[in-house]
Amino acid sequence: MNKLIAIVIATAAVVGGGAFYGGMKYQQSKNSMSGFSRQNFQNLSQEQRQQLQANAGTAFQGGNRAAGQGFLTGEVLSKDAQSLTLKMQDGGSKIVFLSSSTTVSRTTEGSISDIEIGKQIMVAGKQNSDGSYVAQTIQER
């Protein structure tokens, strides 16, 4: 009887451990960063690193990538009543369109008139097919 209990416990431990290991491996295969070590990150170009970080940031937002959701951070180069142009860290620029529902956040509530050339801002919004964005929220940094 004791031998039977020991066999059942050992079998349960092996099956449970195998299931746990299999589940971990399955999750790693679903993770876009699986198998990605610090060594591999150091071997990437600056552009590849930025792309990887952008993709990771999008994934962090709850899967809104398919809906074109994203964040931008950059220096305001120009602005008018309908749009802003941001200078990105990589030296490029992005056009951000404003809408009547765009909100501007500060430590206190702000408005579009609070955005000034040369200030660092973060934009959350929907990306258009041409690479421009429609701002949902803007936050001064």
Phi, psi and omega in degrees: 000315179296325178295320180295317178297317179297320179294317179297316180296315180297317179297316179298320180294317180294314180296315179297316178296319178296319179295318179298312180299316179298319178295321178296316180295320178298315179297320178297324180291334179276340182279126181294342181260007183298142179070011183260109184262169177300324178300315180296321180297321181292336182275357181277153173286166180300319180295319179295321178297315181296320179296317179297317179293322178296317179295319179295319178298321178293318178297324181294335183283009177093025175081023180281004182303318182297329180275001179080014180288146178191171178240144174233144173227129180186177180268135180288118177269320179205162177206150170219190185293336184252344187204165172234152169243124181253139171270122183274165181297332181278003179095345178282185179221157177226142175265133179239118179274144181257151176228173180294340180264001178291130177250150177242126182252144171222192173296337169235166181300139181237187177217172181303326181293343178284343181280125183239152176302136178093348179279150175272130179227163172237131183245132171245130181182191184260133180273134176275165181296336180273002179096348176283171181235155168249115186288132169260316175221150176230133179233131174289144180253000000 
